[in-house]
Amino acid sequence: MLALGVAANAQTEAKFHENTLWDAKPSLKYDTLCLLNVLSSDPYYINYYNESYTRLMPLFTPQERTAFRNLKAIIKERNKGIISAMLSLYFSVVDAESLDDLIRVAHDSSEMHSRLQATTYYSEEGWKTYAEARPDLEDALLALKRIHFDQYWESNIKPVVEERGRAWTPILSRYNVVPAIEKRLGRPLPSNKITVYVLYYSEPHGIRITGTNFLTHYSYPQRIVVRNAIHEMMHPPYDAAHDATVRAAIESLGAEPFLADKVANHDRSFGYNTLEGLVEEDCVQALEQNVAEQFDTDGDLKGNPREYWAQQDGGIHVLAVALYSLMRQESFPVGNESFSQFFVRMVRTGRLSNDNIQALNRAFSGGG
């Protein structure tokens, strides 16, 4: 998630890009932070990594296991976050590639704090959550260092994900997605180089970090990796911090019962536990489908959006369905209208009223 919050003069001088450069590589840093999901004894992640959990947990002391569980209590249970997503985002602003580096930053996070404040992803509330979790995070990382997890990763995990990355790179180079993304966002990305960090412990997530970078799982097929890249490069799809019209549009959607019910009643392991979080995700999901269809040559990249949204995260992404349907009706993108302008217009004109969101979802699912 780099920081689109750059200096104003740099933003005005930035130029739109004509091509896309791809790089796919492993990362001990991000694999370690993603592993904390399962080591927190969260059943949601044990379901994906039962072998790793049963093999690693006996190696830790009771005090170390408590530190792992505390991360879940603080970040997920009390503050509605995802351990791997939050920590990967925060650590992406600092140079910390080894376990020793991670421990050093967890011990003294002042540099991280100042760098994160320069991005659009900083919030006082988020930092308060991190600060509360930081002592347990340091203990958790020290525990992983004690059992030589970094050596295990280097010998057993890195070769697997590195080989996958090498296989992906020539395939990814076929997709010139950056200009298409910039056209919809109405602004240039910080770079036309997309770095895909290929991980072992990130399932089931795709995770946005700072810069034109994201995290993905090594087992995902090519279609998912391309779509993850499209998706993650568009977070955030608007500047809610500085655009009062966007903030007003999001707030008005909070009064729509159909959408509010999705925020209040879903499996919190999916994330999207606030109105703002769900609205941003659904905007990006609709944009992702819109861009993917531009590059679809054989029906594979497009996929089956009706089936996808019916199943994805328990069917909570009803706003994505509505926005995607409206994009199709209006042939978005048209002219110079950015997505943020389109989104505000759809809210202001009542196209995203409660009744219309429901009607668009019924029509999309074939229910009339």
PyMOL commands that set and color helices and strands:
alter all, ss='L'
color gray80, all
select helices_A, chain A and resi 8-13+28-39+43-46+50-59+62-78+83-91+99-107+110-117+124-146+149-172+177-185+222-233+244-253+257-264+268-270+275-294+305-315+318-330+339-348+354-364
alter helices_A, ss='H'
color red, helices_A
select strands_A, chain A and resi 21-25+193-199+207-208+213-217
alter strands_A, ss='S'
color yellow, strands_A
deselect
rebuild
show_as cartoon
